Amino acid sequence: MTLTRAEREVGREHARDGSGRHDARMRPDELDAMARRVIDGNHYMILGTTDPGGEPRLSPVYYTPAGYDRLYWISSPDSHHSRNVAERPEIQIVIFDSSVPVGDGEAVYLAAEAAQVPDDEVDSVIGEAFRARAGAREFSAAELRGDAEVRLYRARVTGCEVHVAGRRRTDGGTIDVRRPANPG
């Protein structure tokens, strides 16, 4: 995922928040490091899809990151969110650790294009789609194509923002904000 120069500059500029004060933001390298820490340090993401009527559908799924521009998960092609992805591949993802104390939370918000990995590509991506994480087992290519019950899905990240807690702001502001990041 590559941000445009203008998008990166947004992270460097001092912009007004809702209070009218200038927000002394974290440096871009700190925002990028936060995004990497959150993606690497968690195992579940909230997958946001849209159903045919325009209603949002949120689904927690176990994921494996492949760098910071691709995320993989396994799902039934018959599940509600998988059908949504097939029809409307633009998705949103949130990754966060819900076990931390209030005020210490970090989160990553990702925009992405998602799709089922085509059967003829499964063999070539299986190595990056499955890594030893949190006790998850690896699936074989045969378990992910043909008449198998589940398929491999991939999100290609197109945008990234991080959650900056109000208490981390250095300008006296207390409102949590989102800032653009480029984890990798």
C-alpha positions as CSV (number, residue, x, y, z in Angstrom):
1,M,0.0,0.0,0.0
2,T,1.4,3.4,-1.0
3,L,0.0,6.7,0.1
4,T,0.2,9.7,-2.1
5,R,2.4,12.6,-1.2
6,A,-0.7,14.6,-0.3
7,E,-2.0,11.8,2.0
8,R,1.4,11.6,3.8
9,E,1.5,15.4,4.2
10,V,-1.8,15.3,6.0
11,G,-0.1,13.3,8.6
12,R,2.7,15.9,8.9
13,E,0.5,19.0,8.9
14,H,-1.0,20.6,12.0
15,A,-4.7,20.6,11.3
16,R,-7.6,21.8,13.4
17,D,-9.6,19.3,15.4
18,G,-13.2,19.8,16.5
19,S,-12.1,22.0,19.4
20,G,-10.5,24.6,17.3
21,R,-7.1,23.9,18.7
22,H,-4.2,22.8,16.6
23,D,-3.3,19.1,17.0
24,A,0.3,18.4,17.7
25,R,0.4,15.0,16.0
26,M,2.6,12.0,16.4
27,R,5.4,11.9,13.8
28,P,4.6,9.9,10.6
29,D,7.2,7.3,11.6
30,E,5.5,6.8,15.0
31,L,2.1,6.4,13.2
32,D,3.6,3.9,10.8
33,A,5.2,1.9,13.7
34,M,1.8,1.9,15.5
35,A,0.1,0.4,12.4
36,R,2.7,-2.3,12.2
37,R,2.5,-3.1,15.9
38,V,-1.3,-3.4,15.8
39,I,-1.3,-5.6,12.6
40,D,1.5,-7.8,13.9
41,G,0.2,-8.1,17.5
42,N,-3.4,-9.2,16.9
43,H,-5.1,-12.2,15.4
44,Y,-8.6,-11.1,14.7
45,M,-10.0,-8.3,12.5
46,I,-13.4,-6.9,12.1
47,L,-14.3,-7.2,8.5
48,G,-16.8,-4.6,7.3
49,T,-18.8,-5.5,4.1
50,T,-22.0,-4.1,2.6
51,D,-25.0,-6.2,1.8
52,P,-27.2,-5.8,-1.3
53,G,-29.5,-3.3,0.5
54,G,-26.6,-1.1,1.6
55,E,-26.6,-2.3,5.2
56,P,-23.2,-2.8,6.8
57,R,-22.2,-6.3,7.9
58,L,-19.5,-6.7,10.5
59,S,-17.7,-10.0,11.0
60,P,-14.8,-11.0,13.3
61,V,-12.4,-13.2,11.4
62,Y,-9.0,-14.6,12.2
63,Y,-6.4,-13.2,9.8
64,T,-2.8,-13.7,8.6
65,P,-1.0,-10.6,7.4
66,A,1.4,-10.9,4.4
67,G,3.5,-7.8,4.9
68,Y,1.2,-4.8,5.5
69,D,-0.6,-4.7,2.1
70,R,-2.3,-8.1,2.1
71,L,-4.4,-9.9,4.7
72,Y,-5.7,-13.5,4.4
73,W,-8.6,-15.3,6.0
74,I,-10.6,-18.5,5.5
75,S,-14.4,-18.4,5.2
76,S,-17.2,-20.3,3.6
77,P,-18.2,-18.8,0.3
78,D,-21.8,-19.2,1.5
79,S,-21.3,-16.9,4.5
80,H,-23.1,-13.6,4.4
81,H,-19.8,-11.6,4.4
82,S,-18.3,-13.8,1.7
83,R,-21.3,-13.2,-0.6
84,N,-21.0,-9.5,0.1
85,V,-17.3,-9.5,-0.9
86,A,-18.2,-11.4,-4.1
87,E,-20.7,-8.7,-5.1
88,R,-19.0,-5.6,-3.5
89,P,-15.3,-6.1,-3.0
90,E,-14.7,-2.7,-1.4
91,I,-14.4,-3.4,2.3
92,Q,-13.2,-1.8,5.6
93,I,-11.2,-3.5,8.3
94,V,-10.6,-2.6,11.9
95,I,-7.9,-4.3,14.0
96,F,-7.5,-3.6,17.7
97,D,-6.7,-5.1,21.1
98,S,-9.8,-5.0,23.2
99,S,-8.0,-6.2,26.3
100,V,-6.0,-3.0,27.1
101,P,-7.2,-0.5,29.6
102,V,-9.3,2.5,28.6
103,G,-7.1,5.2,27.1
104,D,-4.3,2.8,26.0
105,G,-6.1,1.4,22.9
106,E,-4.5,1.4,19.5
107,A,-6.3,0.5,16.4
108,V,-5.8,0.3,12.6
109,Y,-8.5,1.2,10.1
110,L,-7.9,-0.3,6.7
111,A,-9.6,0.3,3.4
112,A,-9.2,-2.7,1.0
113,E,-10.4,-4.6,-2.0
114,A,-11.2,-8.2,-1.1
115,A,-11.8,-11.3,-3.1
116,Q,-11.7,-15.0,-2.9
117,V,-8.3,-16.2,-4.0
118,P,-8.8,-18.0,-7.4
119,D,-8.2,-21.8,-7.3
120,D,-5.3,-21.5,-9.7
121,E,-3.5,-19.0,-7.3
122,V,-4.0,-20.9,-4.1
123,D,-0.7,-22.9,-4.4
124,S,1.3,-19.8,-5.0
125,V,0.0,-17.9,-2.0
126,I,-0.5,-20.6,0.6
127,G,3.0,-20.0,2.1
128,E,2.2,-16.4,2.9
129,A,-1.5,-17.0,3.9
130,F,-0.6,-19.4,6.7
131,R,2.0,-18.8,9.3
132,A,2.3,-20.2,12.8
133,R,0.1,-17.7,14.8
134,A,-1.9,-18.2,17.9
135,G,-2.3,-22.0,17.4
136,A,-4.1,-21.7,14.0
137,R,-3.6,-24.7,11.7
138,E,-2.5,-24.5,8.2
139,F,-4.9,-25.5,5.5
140,S,-3.7,-27.4,2.4
141,A,-4.5,-26.2,-1.1
142,A,-6.9,-29.1,-1.6
143,E,-8.9,-27.9,1.5
144,L,-9.4,-24.5,-0.2
145,R,-10.7,-25.3,-3.7
146,G,-12.9,-27.6,-5.6
147,D,-15.8,-28.9,-3.5
148,A,-14.2,-27.8,-0.2
149,E,-16.4,-26.1,2.4
150,V,-14.1,-23.1,2.8
151,R,-12.1,-20.8,0.6
152,L,-9.1,-18.5,1.0
153,Y,-9.8,-14.8,0.9
154,R,-7.4,-11.9,0.4
155,A,-7.8,-8.2,1.2
156,R,-5.4,-5.9,-0.7
157,V,-5.0,-2.8,1.4
158,T,-5.6,0.5,-0.3
159,G,-5.6,2.9,2.7
160,C,-4.5,2.9,6.3
161,E,-5.3,5.1,9.3
162,V,-4.4,4.6,13.0
163,H,-6.3,5.6,16.1
164,V,-4.5,8.1,18.2
165,A,-5.9,8.2,21.8
166,G,-6.7,11.6,23.2
167,R,-4.3,11.1,26.0
168,R,-1.4,10.7,23.6
169,R,-2.0,14.2,22.1
170,T,0.5,16.8,23.1
171,D,-1.6,19.8,22.5
172,G,-3.9,19.4,25.5
173,G,-6.7,18.0,23.3
174,T,-8.6,14.9,24.6
175,I,-10.5,13.8,21.6
176,D,-9.4,10.6,19.9
177,V,-8.4,11.1,16.3
178,R,-7.5,9.1,13.2
179,R,-4.3,9.8,11.3
180,P,-3.0,8.4,8.0
181,A,-0.2,5.8,8.3
182,N,1.9,3.8,5.9
183,P,3.0,0.6,7.8
184,G,5.1,-0.8,5.0
